[in-house]
Amino acid sequence: MKIEFGFGTGIQTVEVPDKNVMGILMSNDVPRGLMNEEEVARALQNPIGSPRLAGIVRPGEKISIITSDITRPCPTYRIMPPLLDELYAAGCKAEDITLVFALGSHRKHTEEEKLHLAGERAYKEIKCVDTDPDDCIHIGVTDCGTPVDITRVVAEADRRICLGNIEYHYFAGYSGGAKAIMPGSSTPAAIQANHSMMVKDECCAGNLDGNPLRQDIEQAAAMTGVDFIVNVVLDEHKQIVRAVAGDLVKAHREGCKFLDSMYMKPIEKRADIVIVSQGGAPKDLNLYQTQKALDNAKHAVRKGGTIILIGSCKEGLGSKVFEDWLMAAPSAHSMIERIGKEFQLGGHKAAAIAMVLENAEIYLVSDMDDAFVERIFLKPAHSAQEALDAAFARLGPDATVLAMPYGGSTLPRAKA
């Protein structure tokens, strides 16, 4: 059987004996209804676990709408028009509403970026500001010891509405929900305390209720107070195919269930060999982006197996901090120890790769130099077929193979 994987603007093809192929994981077909702004309006009119906004907000109250920053695909510009219509219908005035971009530990936006994110209508009608980690209010400390220090414009608001998109997150379980508050509206110290738990086994994609890091996030949000959320699920073309609105946890969980119906892929057991790609350009421009496919693939490979990661990475690693961590590490395991003591954006992805290496070898098919790939603890291969042949040589001719051509979007869930 020939299987194709995106690689930059081209493809990598592997030939796998039919008897070895366990499956090829693609996204599931789901019924399509309303899309984009119309779907958001439907969700606002049918909130989950909550009254409509007209039953929550009061005229004259200060309202903060917290949304994602430029590094996230949340289409705030599509969510805001129906959300503003709902707030105005409830008697709220534009001068009392602020759209807050949750930076977490990321850089501030330019005004052009704020306009792009908010959309022209929201940018013109209401205040649009970034969170400020240097101007926060201390609300308390979670049971895990995470300080709940929230940017002032969010903490002092009478009402807080959180926006976001829901996708798999490799240590918070899923994005969206309370993440607009923690880490979005928090301080570096709070993010360090929370994200240092990423090394725990329960902190993984698709896991919520038994995930201590997610529980810590939701406790911080509960302490801050979140009155309403609007979260969306996007298809591969970044169009809104489902929106959920209402209660911080109940609405978020319904959105996660829908995401699972699209992208969760049950498998009978873990494979000896997993071949995975981001699907080509632009998602495999660098290893920082390609790592997402690797992290999903780890859920499909058996202990001691092989992952073949296919990604051009023609722009290299994609993050200075990511590179610094990889190049400074005396061993892969040392990065896991380091992240538990010192969370750093960029370093967390280096540690995530190291965590996969604890259980499987990783071949990287890329445009990067062989010696450099070896220096970052991966095995270089010049083609996916070369890597597959090497994996068969190590694991035997009967080794099972699972293919993930769009690994960043599909999450395997093994029954055994």
C-alpha positions in Angstrom: 0.0 0.0 0.0 1.3 3.4 -0.9 0.6 6.2 1.6 1.3 9.9 0.9 2.3 12.5 3.5 2.5 16.3 3.0 6.1 17.6 3.1 6.5 21.3 2.6 4.9 22.0 -0.8 5.5 18.4 -1.9 4.9 14.9 -0.7 6.7 12.0 0.9 5.4 8.5 -0.2 6.0 5.3 1.6 5.1 1.8 0.5 3.9 -0.4 3.4 2.9 -4.1 3.0 -0.8 -4.4 3.4 -0.5 -6.9 6.2 1.4 -4.4 8.3 -1.0 -1.5 8.0 -3.2 -1.0 11.1 -4.9 2.0 9.7 -4.8 5.5 8.2 -6.2 8.2 10.6 -8.2 11.0 9.0 -10.7 13.4 10.5 -14.3 12.1 10.9 -17.2 13.4 8.9 -19.6 15.3 11.0 -23.0 16.8 10.1 -22.6 20.5 9.1 -25.2 23.0 10.1 -24.8 26.7 10.6 -21.3 28.2 10.1 -19.3 31.1 11.4 -21.3 34.2 12.8 -24.6 32.4 12.3 -23.4 29.5 14.4 -22.2 31.8 17.1 -25.5 33.6 17.2 -27.3 30.2 17.6 -25.1 29.3 20.5 -25.7 32.7 22.2 -29.4 32.1 21.9 -29.1 28.5 23.4 -26.5 28.7 26.2 -25.4 25.5 28.0 -25.8 25.5 31.8 -26.5 29.2 32.0 -29.1 31.9 31.2 -28.7 34.0 28.1 -26.5 37.1 28.6 -29.6 39.3 29.1 -30.2 37.4 32.3 -26.7 37.9 33.5 -25.4 41.4 32.6 -27.0 44.7 33.8 -26.8 48.1 32.1 -24.0 50.2 33.5 -21.8 47.2 34.5 -18.2 47.1 33.3 -17.7 44.0 31.0 -14.4 42.5 30.0 -14.4 40.1 27.1 -11.2 38.1 27.2 -10.0 36.5 24.0 -7.0 34.9 22.4 -3.9 36.7 21.2 -2.3 36.6 17.7 -0.6 33.3 18.3 -3.9 31.4 18.4 -6.4 30.7 15.6 -9.5 31.9 17.5 -11.6 34.0 15.0 -12.5 36.7 17.5 -13.6 38.9 14.5 -16.3 36.4 13.8 -17.5 36.0 17.4 -17.7 39.7 18.3 -20.5 40.9 16.0 -23.2 38.5 17.4 -21.8 38.9 20.9 -22.0 42.7 20.8 -25.6 42.4 19.4 -26.5 40.2 22.4 -24.9 42.6 24.9 -26.5 45.7 23.3 -29.9 44.0 23.3 -29.4 43.4 27.1 -29.0 47.2 27.6 -25.2 47.3 27.8 -23.4 50.3 26.3 -20.3 50.2 24.1 -18.4 52.5 26.5 -18.7 49.9 29.3 -17.3 47.0 27.2 -13.6 46.2 26.8 -12.1 43.5 24.6 -9.0 42.1 26.3 -6.4 40.2 24.4 -5.0 37.5 26.7 -1.2 37.6 26.2 -0.1 35.0 28.8 3.6 35.2 28.3 3.5 36.5 24.7 4.5 39.9 23.4 2.2 42.9 23.1 0.2 43.5 19.9 0.5 46.4 17.5 -2.7 48.4 16.8 -2.9 46.8 13.4 -2.9 43.4 15.0 -5.6 44.4 17.4 -7.7 45.5 14.5 -7.1 42.3 12.7 -8.0 40.2 15.7 -11.0 42.1 16.9 -12.5 42.9 13.4 -13.3 46.4 12.3 -16.7 46.7 14.0 -15.5 45.8 17.5 -12.2 47.7 17.1 -14.2 50.9 16.3 -17.0 50.4 18.9 -15.3 49.3 22.1 -12.0 49.5 23.8 -9.4 46.9 22.8 -6.4 46.3 25.1 -3.8 43.8 25.9 -3.4 42.2 29.3 -0.6 43.7 31.4 1.3 41.3 33.7 2.8 44.3 35.5 -0.6 45.6 36.6 -2.4 42.7 38.3 -4.6 42.1 41.3 -3.9 39.3 43.7 -7.0 37.2 44.2 -5.6 34.2 46.1 -3.7 30.9 45.7 -5.0 27.6 44.3 -4.8 24.3 46.1 -1.7 23.5 44.0 0.0 26.7 45.1 -0.5 28.7 41.9 -0.9 32.4 42.6 -4.0 33.9 41.1 -2.8 37.3 40.0 -5.1 38.6 37.3 -4.6 41.6 35.0 -6.5 44.6 36.4 -8.9 45.3 33.6 -10.2 41.7 33.9 -10.1 41.4 37.7 -11.9 44.7 38.3 -14.7 44.1 35.7 -18.2 43.5 37.0 -18.7 40.7 34.4 -16.2 38.5 32.6 -16.9 36.7 29.3 -14.2 34.3 28.0 -13.8 33.5 24.3 -11.6 30.9 22.7 -11.3 28.1 20.2 -11.3 24.4 21.3 -8.6 22.1 20.0 -6.4 19.5 21.6 -3.7 20.8 23.9 -0.9 18.5 24.8 -0.8 19.2 28.5 -4.0 21.1 29.3 -6.1 18.5 27.6 -8.0 20.9 25.4 -7.7 24.7 24.7 -10.5 27.1 25.4 -12.6 27.5 28.5 -10.7 28.7 31.5 -7.4 29.1 29.6 -8.4 32.7 28.8 -7.9 33.4 32.5 -5.0 31.1 33.3 -2.6 31.5 31.6 -4.1 34.1 29.4 -4.7 36.9 31.9 -2.1 35.8 34.5 1.5 36.6 35.4 4.8 34.8 34.5 5.0 33.4 38.1 1.5 32.0 37.9 2.1 30.5 34.5 5.4 28.9 35.8 3.6 27.4 38.7 0.7 26.0 36.7 2.6 24.8 33.6 5.4 23.1 35.6 2.8 20.3 36.1 3.0 19.4 32.4 5.4 16.6 33.2 2.7 14.6 35.0 1.3 11.6 33.0 -2.3 12.9 33.4 -1.4 16.2 31.8 -2.0 15.1 28.2 -4.2 15.8 25.1 -7.8 14.8 25.4 -7.7 14.4 29.2 -9.7 16.8 31.4 -11.3 15.7 34.6 -8.2 13.7 35.8 -5.8 16.4 34.6 -4.3 18.3 37.6 -3.1 21.1 35.4 -6.5 21.7 33.9 -8.1 21.4 37.3 -5.7 24.1 38.5 -6.6 26.3 35.6 -10.3 26.0 36.3 -9.9 26.7 40.0 -8.0 29.9 39.2 -10.9 30.9 36.8 -13.5 30.1 39.4 -11.7 32.2 42.0 -11.6 35.1 39.5 -15.2 34.6 38.4 -16.2 33.9 34.8 -19.8 34.7 34.0 -20.1 33.3 30.5 -18.0 31.7 27.7 -18.2 31.6 23.9 -16.0 28.9 22.5 -15.7 27.6 18.9 -14.5 24.5 17.1 -12.8 25.1 13.7 -12.5 22.8 10.7 -9.3 22.4 8.7 -10.1 25.6 6.8 -10.4 27.6 10.0 -14.2 28.0 9.6 -16.5 27.8 12.7 -18.4 24.6 12.5 -19.7 24.5 16.1 -20.0 27.1 18.8 -20.8 26.6 22.5 -21.8 29.3 24.9 -22.7 29.5 28.6 -21.2 28.0 31.8 -17.4 28.0 32.1 -17.2 24.2 32.5 -20.4 22.8 31.1 -20.3 24.6 27.8 -16.6 23.9 27.4 -17.1 20.2 28.0 -19.8 20.1 25.3 -17.4 21.8 22.9 -14.8 19.2 23.7 -17.2 16.4 23.0 -17.9 17.9 19.6 -14.2 18.2 18.9 -13.8 14.5 19.8 -16.5 13.6 17.3 -14.4 15.3 14.6 -10.9 14.5 15.5 -10.7 11.7 18.1 -9.7 8.4 16.5 -10.2 5.2 18.5 -7.6 2.5 17.7 -7.6 -1.1 18.9 -4.0 -1.0 20.2 -0.8 0.9 19.9 1.3 0.3 16.8 5.0 -0.6 16.6 5.6 2.2 14.0 3.7 5.4 13.6 4.3 7.6 10.5 3.0 11.1 11.1 3.0 14.5 9.3 1.5 17.9 9.9 0.2 17.7 6.3 2.8 19.9 4.7 3.2 23.7 4.3 2.6 26.0 6.1 2.2 23.7 9.2 5.6 22.1 8.9 7.7 25.3 8.3 9.7 24.6 11.5 10.0 22.0 14.2 8.2 24.2 16.7 5.0 23.8 14.7 5.7 20.2 13.6 6.0 19.1 17.2 2.2 19.2 17.6 1.9 16.2 15.2 4.6 14.4 17.2 2.8 14.9 20.4 -0.5 13.4 19.1 1.4 10.5 17.6 2.8 9.5 20.9 -0.6 8.3 21.9 -0.5 5.7 19.1 2.9 4.1 19.5 3.8 1.3 21.8 6.6 1.6 24.4 9.8 0.9 22.6 8.4 1.6 19.2 9.3 4.1 16.5 7.7 7.4 15.4 8.6 8.7 11.9 8.0 12.4 12.0 7.7 14.0 8.5 8.1 17.8 8.3 10.2 20.0 6.0 11.3 22.3 8.8 12.9 24.4 6.1 13.0 27.4 8.5 14.7 25.3 11.2 13.5 25.1 14.8 11.3 28.2 14.7 12.0 29.5 18.2 15.2 30.9 19.8 14.3 29.6 23.3 13.3 26.2 21.8 16.7 26.0 20.1 18.6 27.2 23.2 17.0 24.4 25.3 17.7 21.7 22.8 21.3 22.8 22.2 22.2 23.3 25.9 20.8 20.0 27.0 23.4 17.2 27.9 20.6 14.7 27.4 17.0 14.6 26.4 15.9 13.6 29.9 17.6 16.7 31.4 15.0 18.9 29.7 12.2 17.1 31.5 13.9 17.8 34.8 14.5 21.4 33.8 10.9 22.2 32.8 9.7 21.0 36.2 11.8 23.7 37.8 11.8 26.4 35.2 8.9 26.7 32.8 9.8 28.8 29.8 7.7 29.2 26.6 9.7 27.5 23.9 11.5 25.3 26.4 8.2 23.5 27.1 8.2 22.2 23.5 11.8 20.9 23.9 10.7 19.1 27.1 7.7 17.7 25.3 9.9 16.1 22.6 12.1 14.7 25.4 9.0 13.2 27.0 8.1 11.3 23.8 11.7 10.1 23.6 11.3 8.4 27.0 9.1 5.8 25.3 9.9 5.7 21.6 12.7 6.5 19.1 12.0 9.3 16.7 13.1 9.6 13.1 12.9 13.0 11.6 12.4 13.4 7.8 13.2 17.0 7.2 15.3 19.5 5.3 17.6 20.1 8.2 21.2 18.9 8.4 21.8 15.4 9.7 24.3 16.4 12.3 22.0 19.0 13.7 19.1 16.6 13.9 21.3 14.2 15.8 22.4 17.0 18.1 18.7 17.5 19.1 18.4 13.8 20.0 16.5 12.7 16.9 17.5 10.2 14.1 17.8 11.9 10.7 16.4 10.2 7.6 16.4 11.5 4.0 13.0 10.0 3.1 10.1 8.5 4.9 10.7 5.2 3.1 14.3 5.2 4.4 13.1 5.7 8.0 10.4 3.0 7.6 13.0 0.5 6.3 15.2 1.3 9.3 12.3 0.8 11.7 11.4 -2.5 10.1 15.0 -3.6 10.4 14.9 -2.9 14.1 11.4 -4.1 15.0 11.0 -6.9 12.5 9.1 -7.6 9.3 5.8 -8.1 11.1 5.9 -4.7 12.8 2.5 -2.9 12.7 2.2 0.5 11.1 -0.2 3.3 11.7 -0.3 6.4 9.4 -1.3 9.9 10.5 -1.2 12.2 7.4 -2.7 15.1 9.4 -1.2 14.4 12.8 -1.8 17.8 14.2 -5.5 17.4 14.0 -6.2 13.8 14.7 -5.8 12.4 18.2 -5.5 8.6 18.6 -7.1 6.9 21.6 -5.9 3.3 22.1 -8.3 0.8 23.7 -5.3 -1.2 24.9 
